[in-house]
Amino acid sequence: MSVAAVKRLPNWLRRNLPERSAISTHQILEKYALNTVCESARCPNQSECYSMRTATFMILGNRCTRRCGFCAVETAKPSEPEADEPERVAQAAHELGLRYVVITSVARDDLIDEGAHHFAQTLRAVRGLLEDVKIEVLTPDFHARPELIKMILSAEPDVFNHNIETVRRLQRRLRPQADYERSLGVLKIVKQIAAECVTKSGLMLGLGETDEEIFETAEDLLMSGCNILTLGQYLSPGLDYLPVENFVEPARFEDFRLKLKSMGFCEVYAGPYVRSSYHAGEIFEKAQDAK
């Protein structure tokens, strides 16, 4: 399918803007000079989530050392980590009234520890300020280095999320600096170190993958110890990024959800606008109930 043929969004991808204002969330994020993946990656759910006073914090700057064909986050030489950023994230989470906090980061291949210590410090700062908070981390692959994954697990995240993003055949095209087996390895290492930690991963659909490849990837994730799986429609963030190959109808997403859930995942969240951290707290609760 040509790029021109998929430029117009189908009706099921057209949504009304939320009635509630997102201004207060913007103001709090600006007050603490924080980045979010919502803005940097041009997430289509930003207005909805901000209107509900929630956001996914993106630490360690807004410049990534990797260049993925689907991601709008800038690829450039990053700045040095900011020592007070963990406390700023905690303060913002407190002011937003969050009970479930999602923390992600750019890839920092330039750092000796790839940012793992900073990640752990951010988790500890949030836990130190918010009582009974649940925390989900959405991490880069850290080159599947057990010592770095262990460093983050020492701060006791409730959910360890690492996205495999797409099927094996399309990995090099989408993520030239990543690796399918390495991503599976991250999830395996998490379970080896902290078996009780909930693990999560996500797939983008609409990039030319087949149904058979989706189910093969799901089986690989299950074998790696993945508990929660998310599936959403890929939407190109601009002309300089990979084009959408096909749009997946809502009914097919529901069909995928039912079949994948029956394979053994604690929870599967699937839909055109589903993203890895979209409604993350609700999905975590459902997964806990299914255990």
N, C-alpha and C positions, 0 to 999 in steps of 0.2 A: 504493500500500500504506500502510495506516495505521501510526502509531507503535506502537500496541498490538500490531499483528501481527508486529512485528519485535523485540519486547523480549526474547524468549527466544532464546538463542544456539543455532544448530544444533550437532549433535554434533561436527562437524569443528573447531569453534572452542573446544571444551572441552579443556583441557590439564592435566596434572599439574604440581605445583610441582617445581622442580628439587631434586635430592637434595643438592647442594652448598649451603653457606651463603653468603648475600650480605652477611653482617655485616662482613667485613673491607673490602669495597668501600665500604660506607656509612661506616665509620670513617675511611677515608682521605679521602673526599670531605668529611666533616665537619671533619677535622683541618685541611684547607686552605681551608675555608669556600667551597666551590665549588658552583655550580649545574649540574644536568644537565637536558637536555631529557627524559631518561627519567622524571624525577620531575615536572618542571613541566608536561609535556604528558601525564602519566599514561599513558605507553607500556605496553602490555600485555606487552611483552617485558622489562620492567625486572628482574624476579626472575631470569630466565634469564641475562641479560647480566651483572648484578651478581655472580651466582654464578660466572661465568667471569672475574671481575675485569676487566671492561671497562665503559665508559660513554661516552656522548657529552657532552662538556663544552659547557656553554652559557655563553658569556661575555657581558659587558656588562649583567649583572643578570638579574633574573627578571620584569621588567615590560616589556611590549611596547607600542610606540606605535601598533600596528595591532590591529584586532579582526577576526579571521577566524572564520567561523561553525563551524569544525570543531576549533579549537585551544583547549586548556585553559590555555595560558599566560596569566597575568593581563595585562589591558590597563589601564595606569595610567601616571602620570608616573614615568619611570625616575629612578634615582639617578645620580649622577656616576660615570663609569668609575673603577675602582680601579686605580691605577698599578701595583700589585704583582700584579695578577691573572695576567698572562702567566707570571710566575715560579712562581706557585702552581699553575697548570695543569701546567707542566713538571715540578714536583716531584711532583705527584700521579700524572702519567703514568709517571714514573720508578718511583715506589713501587709502582704497580700492575703494573709490568713490561710495559707496552704496547710493541708493535713497530709497531702501526698505530693512529694517534690521529685521532679525528674531533672536529672543533671546529665548533660552530654558535653562533648568537647570536639574541637577540631583535632585532626591527627597531628601529633607533634613528634615526628621522626627526628627532628633536630635536637631533642633533649635526650640526655643519657637514659633517663627513666621514662621517656615518652610521655611525661606528664602524670604518671601514676601517683606520685606522692602528692601532687597538687589536688588530684581527684580525691584522694583519701582525706586530705585536710579539709576539703570542702564538705564532704559528708560529715566529718566530725563537728565542724562549725555549725551545720544545720541541726544536727542532733543535740548539740549543746544549748541551742536557743529554743528549739521547738519540742515540746513534750509530746510523746506518743506519735511522732511523725513517721510516716512510711517514706522510704527513699528508693527510687529506681535510678540506676545508672545506665546510660546508653553509651557504650564505650567504643573507641577504635579497637583494632585487633591487637595492639601492643606486640605485634609479631609473635603472638601466642607464647610470650615469655612467662612461664609460671610464676617467677618471682614478682613480676609486675602485677599480674592478676591477683596474686596473694596479697599484695600491698593494698589493693582496693578492697578486697574481701575482709581485710583486717578491720576496716571501718564499718563493716556489717550492713551492706545494702540489703534491702528486702528483695529487690529484683535486680538481676544482672542481665542487661539487654545488650546483645550484639547482633546487628543485622547482617544477614547473609546477602540480602538485597535482591539477588536474582538466581536463576538456575545455573548449573555448572557451565553449560555451553556458552552462556553470555557473559561470564565473569570478566574475561579479559577485555571485552569491548566496553563494559560499564566501569570496571574497577581495575585498571591496568596495574596499579601498585598494591593490589590486594590479592587474596588467594582463597579459593573455595574451601580447600581442606584446612587452611589456617583458621578460617572463620569457624568451621566446625570444631577445630581444636580448642578455640577459646571456650566454647560452651562445655566441652569435655573437661577441661582443666578446672573450670568453676565447680563442676559437680565433684571432681576428685578432691578438691580442697574444702568445699563447703556444700555437702550433699543437700543440706536443708535449704539452701538459697534457691529461690525461684529463678529460672532462666527463661529468656524470651528472645525471639528473633522475628524478623519481618521480611516479607517479599513484596516487590513491586510487580504488578502485572501490566501487560500492555506493551511489552518490549519485544514481542515475537516468540515468547516461550510457548511450549505446547502443554496441554493438560498433563500428559504423561511426565513431562519434566517437572511440573509443579509437584506432583505426588512423589516423584523420586526425591526431590529436594526435601519435602516434608519428612519422608522416611529417614533420610540422612540426619535431619535435625532431631528427630525422635531418638535415633540411635546415639546421638551426641548428648542426650539428656535435656533437650529443650522442652519446657513446660507450656509456654504460651507462644502462639504464632499469630502474627498480624498480616493481613493482605490488603493492599490498596491499589488504586489505579495510578500508574505513573502519569504525571502531567509535566511536560517539558517546561522548565522555567524561562526559556528564551530560545532564540534562533541559534545561539551558539552551543546548544546542548543537544543530546540525542533526541530525535523526534519520537513521538508516540507512534507505535506500529498499529495498535488496535485499541478500541475501547471495550471494556468488559461490562456487560450489562449487570444491573443489581441482582437479577435473578440468578445469574451464574455465580456471583460472589456468594450468595446464600447457599447455592449448591456446593460450592467449594467448602464453605464453612461447615456444613453438616457432614460431608464426607471426611474432611480433615479431622474434625472433632472425634469422629468414630474411630480414627486411627490410633487415638490414645493421648492427644494433647489435653491438658487440664482445661484450656480455654483457647478458642480460635475467634478472632475478631476480624471480620472481612466486610469490605464495602468500598465503593468508589472513592470516598474521601477518608478512609482509614489511613492513618499514619502511625508510626511506631509508638509515639507517646500520646496519641489521641485518646482521650477518656481513659488514661492509663490506670488511674486509681480504681475506677469501676471494674476494669478488666482484671486487675489484681484480686479484688474481692471475689469475683466470680470464680477465678482460678482456685482461690483458697477454699471456697465452698465445694468445689469439685474434687478436692483432694480426698 
